[in-house]
Amino acid sequence: MARQSGAQFRVGVSGWTVAALVLVALTTIPLVAVFAGVLGPSSDTWRHIASTVLADYLVNSAALMVLVGAITLVIGVSAAWLVAMCSFPGRRVFEWGLILPLAVPTYIAGITYAELLAYGSPAYDLVAWAWPSAATPRFQTHIMTLPGVAVVMSLVLFPYTYVITRASFAKQSGSILETARILGRSPWQTFYQVALPLARPAVVAGSTLVLMEVLNEYGAVKYYGIPTFTTGIFRAWFPLDDPDAALRLAGCLLLFVFSLILVERGQRGRARFDDGSRVQRPPPRYALRGWRATAAFAVCAVPMAFGFVLPVVQLTAWAVSAAPGFLDTDFAVMAVHSFGLALAAAAFAVLVALVVAYAARLSPTPLLALASRVAVLGYSIPGAVIAVGVLVPFVWVDRRVDAVGEAVLGSGTGLLLTGSLAALLFAYVVRFLAVSLNPVESGFKRVCGNLDECSRSLGLSPLRTLLRVDLPLLKGVLASAALLVFVDVLKELPLTLILRPFNFDTLATSAFQLASDERVAQSAVPALLVILTGLIPVILLGRLVGRTGPGHRAEESAVEATVQGLAPLPGEAGVVGD
């Protein structure tokens, strides 16, 4: 059997090790800045926030987590069980169709539904016909509440739970489930007493990803007027102009995030990946007929329709009406900004991931293993927290450079880094390094270590071995990793809003600002372009999911790597049992 890569190349401290450790250390700068700010002296603004609105931030953030977590848990697990374990009309379509809502950013879904359900809209007229007592001018205000935004966010976030849980159900042993049937267990009892406990680590991992996205959300909660920690960070930094208060709010938000990570890791315990290496019969499917088939169809069709089809159809209608007056030079410049930033961030993120992963391959030491774990923490940290953590040290450096320039040259240098594309790109790499690192590490694990041994024995250096042996074998993995980073950067809103240079718009910021200015039809054009671009990795994931099963072990590994790329945990996602 081919040996896995890495075990043969214990070369001690090398240039690759130093480079990897330096790069990982740089990614921790925002986290260190936030912790340092929390430990520093507090300001009057922070004391005012703590005594007035901090409780609202805490309650609203926790309530959103509970509501969205519960709704996505019900939708995701139910749909995963039906698609993986049952046969009914439309199952093959739902198998990949239920992943499509991942392409719709939460802030775009929130804006779309807020306008779709506005007073006097077609949806309002339908409600007036079906439920006359609810059809009042205050109908929209009832929708734009905390429960309303929780429902909207759940409609586009449930695929995280669905994808991981479905993969877990599909890998369960058919013998175990058949034994439950022989012992007289009904389908419901088999699901609740056997299949669900086996899939529990995967369910928790998927739910944890959803909750991290909830904590990161800014656009939807801001548009619906729900004060959370993320909106509080923006308010403290911009209108109040108090970095100390923003840092302390960011620290509170980090407590939420790290609590989620600790709960997920503690709940997992000894659970590990099922790598699919054991040959086993697939689980038997329950053939649904009559009302049961209709109910299964509805359970899968409703979240797919409201999470993807309806928002995209409505955005398309708005975009068609607004496009003739909106597609101009300014829009072309904005698109160039967005795609250029996303391409640059993807290139840097993949390059850093390649250095870190290759250093760990050459010297698989505990230190580099720890560095890899630290490198993926960025994705777990909300974008607003990273933005504040980047701004504070960059402002400090700019002030020191300005002081030196004033003393030596007689004139200050101004802000060289703060508000520049360099700061924005650095923040993107910190935020999305995990998106590229997980697939790259998975790719290296599938490359036989003997190839590197042969190359080294022929006198090639580690760099030439990487360029001439490993990279040609990893072209597909690197392209996939770059694509995932590209799409995530294109959709990122809070980080971009805080760090972008003055008068520098992207598709995401333009869609949000136009909608905030009540120009919803015009906002549909950039929003639809973001969704269409986001469909690329989602369609890829849908094709891989459709091929999983016995005889498709490589595709199963690709699904796991893609899921980790779409939303990686600081550890392993997709665990299935002990």
RALINQUI-V202587 format. One record per backbone hydrogen bond with DSSP energy under -1.0 kcal/mol. CO is the residue of the C=O (numbers start at 0). NH is the residue of the N-H. If there is no record, write none. Layout:
co->CO nh->NH
co->CO nh->NH
This chain:
co->2 nh->448
co->5 nh->8
co->8 nh->10
co->13 nh->17
co->14 nh->18
co->15 nh->19
co->16 nh->20
co->17 nh->21
co->18 nh->22
co->19 nh->23
co->20 nh->24
co->21 nh->25
co->22 nh->26
co->25 nh->28
co->27 nh->31
co->28 nh->32
co->29 nh->33
co->30 nh->34
co->31 nh->35
co->32 nh->36
co->33 nh->37
co->34 nh->38
co->42 nh->46
co->43 nh->47
co->44 nh->48
co->45 nh->49
co->46 nh->50
co->48 nh->53
co->52 nh->56
co->53 nh->57
co->54 nh->58
co->55 nh->59
co->56 nh->60
co->57 nh->61
co->58 nh->62
co->59 nh->63
co->60 nh->64
co->61 nh->65
co->62 nh->66
co->63 nh->67
co->64 nh->68
co->65 nh->69
co->66 nh->70
co->67 nh->71
co->68 nh->72
co->69 nh->73
co->70 nh->74
co->71 nh->75
co->72 nh->76
co->73 nh->77
co->74 nh->78
co->75 nh->79
co->76 nh->80
co->77 nh->81
co->78 nh->82
co->79 nh->83
co->80 nh->84
co->81 nh->85
co->84 nh->285
co->86 nh->287
co->87 nh->90
co->89 nh->93
co->90 nh->94
co->92 nh->96
co->93 nh->97
co->95 nh->98
co->96 nh->99
co->98 nh->101
co->99 nh->102
co->100 nh->103
co->104 nh->108
co->105 nh->109
co->106 nh->110
co->107 nh->111
co->108 nh->112
co->109 nh->113
co->110 nh->114
co->111 nh->115
co->112 nh->116
co->114 nh->117
co->117 nh->120
co->120 nh->124
co->121 nh->125
co->122 nh->126
co->123 nh->127
co->124 nh->128
co->125 nh->129
co->126 nh->130
co->130 nh->133
co->133 nh->135
co->135 nh->138
co->137 nh->141
co->139 nh->143
co->142 nh->144
co->144 nh->148
co->145 nh->149
co->146 nh->150
co->147 nh->151
co->148 nh->152
co->149 nh->153
co->150 nh->154
co->152 nh->156
co->153 nh->157
co->156 nh->159
co->157 nh->161
co->158 nh->162
co->159 nh->163
co->160 nh->164
co->161 nh->165
co->162 nh->166
co->163 nh->167
co->164 nh->168
co->165 nh->169
co->166 nh->170
co->168 nh->171
co->172 nh->176
co->173 nh->177
co->174 nh->178
co->175 nh->179
co->176 nh->180
co->177 nh->181
co->178 nh->182
co->179 nh->184
co->180 nh->183
co->185 nh->189
co->186 nh->190
co->187 nh->191
co->188 nh->192
co->189 nh->193
co->189 nh->194
co->190 nh->195
co->193 nh->197
co->194 nh->198
co->198 nh->202
co->199 nh->203
co->200 nh->204
co->201 nh->205
co->202 nh->206
co->203 nh->207
co->204 nh->208
co->205 nh->209
co->206 nh->210
co->207 nh->211
co->208 nh->212
co->209 nh->213
co->210 nh->214
co->211 nh->215
co->212 nh->216
co->217 nh->221
co->218 nh->222
co->219 nh->223
co->220 nh->225
co->227 nh->231
co->228 nh->232
co->229 nh->233
co->230 nh->234
co->231 nh->235
co->232 nh->236
co->233 nh->237
co->234 nh->239
co->235 nh->241
co->241 nh->245
co->242 nh->246
co->243 nh->247
co->244 nh->248
co->245 nh->249
co->246 nh->250
co->247 nh->251
co->248 nh->252
co->249 nh->253
co->250 nh->254
co->251 nh->255
co->252 nh->256
co->253 nh->257
co->254 nh->258
co->255 nh->259
co->256 nh->260
co->257 nh->261
co->258 nh->262
co->259 nh->263
co->260 nh->264
co->261 nh->265
co->262 nh->266
co->263 nh->267
co->264 nh->268
co->267 nh->270
co->271 nh->575
co->271 nh->576
co->280 nh->173
co->285 nh->86
co->288 nh->291
co->289 nh->293
co->290 nh->294
co->291 nh->295
co->292 nh->296
co->293 nh->297
co->294 nh->298
co->295 nh->299
co->296 nh->300
co->297 nh->301
co->299 nh->303
co->300 nh->304
co->301 nh->305
co->302 nh->306
co->303 nh->307
co->303 nh->308
co->304 nh->309
co->307 nh->311
co->308 nh->312
co->309 nh->313
co->310 nh->314
co->311 nh->315
co->312 nh->316
co->313 nh->317
co->314 nh->318
co->315 nh->319
co->316 nh->320
co->317 nh->321
co->318 nh->322
co->322 nh->325
co->322 nh->326
co->325 nh->327
co->327 nh->331
co->328 nh->332
co->329 nh->333
co->330 nh->334
co->331 nh->335
co->332 nh->336
co->333 nh->337
co->334 nh->338
co->335 nh->339
co->336 nh->340
co->337 nh->341
co->338 nh->342
co->339 nh->343
co->340 nh->344
co->341 nh->345
co->342 nh->346
co->343 nh->347
co->344 nh->348
co->345 nh->349
co->346 nh->350
co->347 nh->351
co->348 nh->352
co->349 nh->353
co->350 nh->354
co->351 nh->355
co->352 nh->356
co->353 nh->357
co->354 nh->358
co->355 nh->359
co->356 nh->360
co->357 nh->361
co->358 nh->362
co->362 nh->364
co->364 nh->368
co->365 nh->369
co->366 nh->370
co->367 nh->371
co->368 nh->372
co->369 nh->373
co->370 nh->374
co->371 nh->375
co->373 nh->376
co->376 nh->379
co->381 nh->385
co->382 nh->386
co->383 nh->387
co->384 nh->388
co->385 nh->389
co->386 nh->390
co->387 nh->391
co->389 nh->393
co->390 nh->394
co->391 nh->395
co->392 nh->396
co->393 nh->397
co->394 nh->398
co->395 nh->399
co->396 nh->400
co->397 nh->401
co->398 nh->402
co->399 nh->403
co->400 nh->404
co->401 nh->405
co->402 nh->406
co->403 nh->407
co->404 nh->408
co->404 nh->410
co->416 nh->419
co->419 nh->423
co->420 nh->424
co->421 nh->425
co->422 nh->426
co->423 nh->427
co->424 nh->428
co->425 nh->429
co->426 nh->430
co->427 nh->431
co->428 nh->432
co->432 nh->436
co->433 nh->437
co->435 nh->439
co->436 nh->440
co->437 nh->441
co->438 nh->442
co->439 nh->443
co->440 nh->444
co->443 nh->446
co->447 nh->450
co->448 nh->452
co->449 nh->453
co->450 nh->454
co->451 nh->455
co->452 nh->456
co->453 nh->457
co->454 nh->459
co->455 nh->458
co->460 nh->464
co->461 nh->465
co->462 nh->466
co->463 nh->467
co->464 nh->468
co->464 nh->469
co->465 nh->470
co->469 nh->473
co->473 nh->477
co->474 nh->478
co->475 nh->479
co->476 nh->480
co->477 nh->481
co->478 nh->482
co->479 nh->483
co->480 nh->484
co->481 nh->485
co->482 nh->486
co->483 nh->487
co->484 nh->488
co->485 nh->489
co->486 nh->490
co->487 nh->491
co->492 nh->496
co->493 nh->497
co->494 nh->498
co->495 nh->499
co->500 nh->503
co->505 nh->509
co->506 nh->510
co->507 nh->511
co->508 nh->512
co->509 nh->513
co->510 nh->514
co->511 nh->515
co->512 nh->516
co->513 nh->518
co->514 nh->517
co->518 nh->522
co->519 nh->523
co->521 nh->524
co->522 nh->526
co->523 nh->527
co->524 nh->528
co->525 nh->529
co->526 nh->530
co->527 nh->531
co->528 nh->532
co->529 nh->533
co->530 nh->534
co->532 nh->535
co->533 nh->537
co->534 nh->538
co->535 nh->539
co->536 nh->540
co->537 nh->541
co->538 nh->542
co->539 nh->543
co->540 nh->544
co->541 nh->545
co->543 nh->546
co->544 nh->547
co->548 nh->551
co->551 nh->555
co->552 nh->556
co->553 nh->557
co->554 nh->558
co->555 nh->559
co->556 nh->560
co->557 nh->561
co->558 nh->562
co->559 nh->563
co->560 nh->564
co->561 nh->565
co->562 nh->566
co->568 nh->570
co->576 nh->271
